[in-house]
Amino acid sequence: MPKHGKKFTDAAKQIDRNALYEPDEAFTLLKKVAPAKFDETIEVAVRLGVDPRHADQQVRGAVVLPYGTGKTRTVLVFAKGDKAKEASDAGADFVGAEDMVERIQKEGWLAFDVAIATPDMMGTVGKLGRILGPRGLMPNPKTGTVTFDVDRAVKEVKAGKIEYRVDKAGNIHAPIGRVSFDNEKLLENLRTLIDTLVRAKPAAAKGQYLKNISLSSTMGPGIKVNTQKVTA
């Protein structure tokens, strides 16, 4: 069993582990028990009724949260010519082609949060699979990061686009804001994510799909939420 510090333990005592909290009540309590002095990220964990061992029950994609995550994300775009200019004009932090691939390969440079690539660059970017793949940084058509619409892709990331992917245990983990956000904004972000997950339900998934939802801050304990109140 992992050992927690005094602040975490004291925070956990204020939460009824057997209760299902209303979303607004959960956010208020979460903010109250957040133990860190910095503006903690609020994360959601969703247990889905899928078996990720089967390819037809994978759940993966991306969604633009209406109020963002509160974090400024650094964007790298692999593109050439007009598309490179388009990326720069859209606000990409780094833009390049073979030069960026070489920098990552030789220097181990990874000072970015999201990588976007035009389809014609994927033959070159594919060489970085072993480096970017395990870190979740590899451009992928399913998450909208392999596209010729570079302007839109960059602006969506900057506006609060997040990626989600079911893990081996059938869980989705995603940030939905910060402790400093108003409850209304956090709830709208949460509902946007949940609605997206519901629409992404695999046809092969049987039985209850949304099994449970819990919220937590970066350093705080989890709070279970009434699923029906989130989807209402």
ZAMARGU-4260 file (C-alpha; in steps of 0.2 Angstrom, whole numbers, plus 5000, padded with zeros to 4 digits):
<rodrens>
0) 5000/5000/5000 | 5007/5017/4996 | 5010/5029/5010 | 5003/5046/5009 | 5008/5062/5018
5) 4999/5071/5032 | 4990/5083/5020 | 4984/5070/5009 | 4978/5059/5024 | 4969/5074/5032
10) 4961/5078/5015 | 4955/5060/5013 | 4946/5060/5030 | 4934/5074/5023 | 4928/5063/5009
15) 4915/5049/5011 | 4923/5035/5000 | 4906/5026/4998 | 4896/5042/4993 | 4892/5047/4975
20) 4893/5066/4975 | 4884/5078/4964 | 4896/5086/4952 | 4895/5104/4959 | 4897/5097/4977
25) 4912/5086/4971 | 4921/5101/4964 | 4918/5112/4979 | 4925/5098/4990 | 4939/5095/4979
30) 4945/5113/4980 | 4943/5113/4999 | 4954/5097/5001 | 4967/5101/4987 | 4983/5101/4998
35) 4996/5109/4987 | 5000/5128/4987 | 5000/5129/4968 | 4985/5129/4956 | 4983/5110/4955
40) 4976/5102/4939 | 4959/5094/4941 | 4958/5077/4933 | 4944/5065/4929 | 4946/5046/4928
45) 4932/5037/4919 | 4930/5018/4920 | 4922/5011/4904 | 4914/4995/4901 | 4926/4989/4887
50) 4939/4976/4885 | 4954/4985/4878 | 4962/4969/4873 | 4951/4968/4858 | 4955/4980/4844
55) 4936/4984/4841 | 4934/4990/4859 | 4948/5003/4859 | 4942/5021/4864 | 4954/5034/4858
60) 4952/5052/4851 | 4952/5070/4855 | 4941/5084/4861 | 4942/5103/4863 | 4936/5108/4880
65) 4926/5124/4880 | 4936/5132/4894 | 4953/5123/4890 | 4964/5115/4904 | 4972/5131/4911
70) 4989/5125/4904 | 4998/5133/4889 | 5003/5119/4878 | 5019/5119/4867 | 5016/5114/4849
75) 5028/5107/4837 | 5023/5105/4818 | 5031/5095/4805 | 5028/5103/4789 | 5036/5111/4774
80) 5033/5126/4762 | 5016/5135/4763 | 5010/5123/4777 | 5025/5127/4788 | 5021/5146/4786
85) 5003/5142/4790 | 5008/5133/4806 | 5019/5148/4811 | 5005/5160/4808 | 4993/5149/4818
90) 5004/5150/4833 | 5014/5134/4833 | 5029/5136/4844 | 5041/5125/4833 | 5040/5122/4815
95) 5052/5111/4804 | 5054/5095/4794 | 5069/5084/4793 | 5079/5096/4804 | 5067/5094/4818
100) 5067/5075/4816 | 5086/5075/4816 | 5086/5086/4832 | 5075/5074/4841 | 5085/5059/4835
105) 5102/5066/4839 | 5099/5078/4854 | 5084/5069/4862 | 5075/5086/4861 | 5057/5084/4867
110) 5053/5102/4873 | 5035/5101/4867 | 5018/5094/4873 | 5009/5091/4856 | 5016/5086/4839
115) 5006/5089/4823 | 5012/5083/4806 | 5005/5085/4788 | 5002/5068/4780 | 5016/5070/4767
120) 5028/5071/4782 | 5023/5055/4790 | 5036/5045/4781 | 5050/5055/4789 | 5041/5057/4806
125) 5038/5039/4807 | 5057/5036/4811 | 5053/5044/4828 | 5040/5031/4832 | 5051/5023/4846
130) 5055/5040/4854 | 5038/5048/4852 | 5026/5033/4853 | 5029/5028/4871 | 5028/5046/4877
135) 5011/5049/4868 | 5018/5062/4857 | 5017/5053/4840 | 5005/5062/4827 | 4990/5051/4824
140) 4975/5054/4812 | 4963/5048/4826 | 4967/5063/4837 | 4968/5075/4822 | 4987/5078/4823
145) 4990/5071/4806 | 4981/5083/4794 | 4984/5096/4781 | 4972/5108/4790 | 4987/5114/4801
150) 4979/5131/4805 | 4964/5122/4813 | 4975/5109/4822 | 4986/5121/4830 | 4972/5133/4836
155) 4962/5119/4843 | 4977/5113/4854 | 4980/5131/4859 | 4962/5133/4864 | 4961/5117/4875
160) 4961/5102/4865 | 4965/5086/4874 | 4968/5068/4869 | 4961/5053/4878 | 4965/5034/4876
165) 4958/5020/4886 | 4972/5011/4896 | 4974/4992/4899 | 4962/4992/4913 | 4948/5001/4904
170) 4951/5018/4911 | 4952/5035/4903 | 4962/5049/4912 | 4961/5067/4907 | 4963/5085/4914
175) 4948/5096/4914 | 4954/5112/4921 | 4962/5119/4937 | 4957/5122/4955 | 4955/5140/4951
180) 4942/5137/4938 | 4923/5141/4942 | 4913/5126/4946 | 4902/5130/4930 | 4917/5129/4919
185) 4923/5113/4926 | 4906/5105/4924 | 4905/5111/4906 | 4922/5104/4902 | 4918/5087/4911
190) 4901/5085/4902 | 4910/5089/4885 | 4922/5075/4888 | 4909/5063/4894 | 4898/5067/4879
195) 4912/5064/4868 | 4916/5047/4876 | 4898/5042/4875 | 4898/5045/4856 | 4914/5036/4854
200) 4907/5020/4862 | 4912/5005/4852 | 4898/4995/4844 | 4906/4979/4852 | 4905/4986/4870
205) 4891/4977/4879 | 4882/4980/4896 | 4885/4996/4906 | 4897/5008/4897 | 4900/5022/4909
210) 4904/5012/4925 | 4910/5026/4936 | 4918/5043/4936 | 4930/5051/4949 | 4938/5067/4951
215) 4955/5072/4959 | 4967/5086/4960 | 4985/5084/4956 | 4990/5080/4974 | 4973/5076/4982
220) 4962/5061/4985 | 4949/5055/4973 | 4930/5059/4974 | 4917/5048/4966 | 4904/5057/4956
225) 4886/5052/4952 | 4887/5047/4934 | 4869/5051/4930 | 4871/5069/4936 | 4885/5072/4924
230) 4876/5065/4909 | 4860/5073/4913
</rodrens>
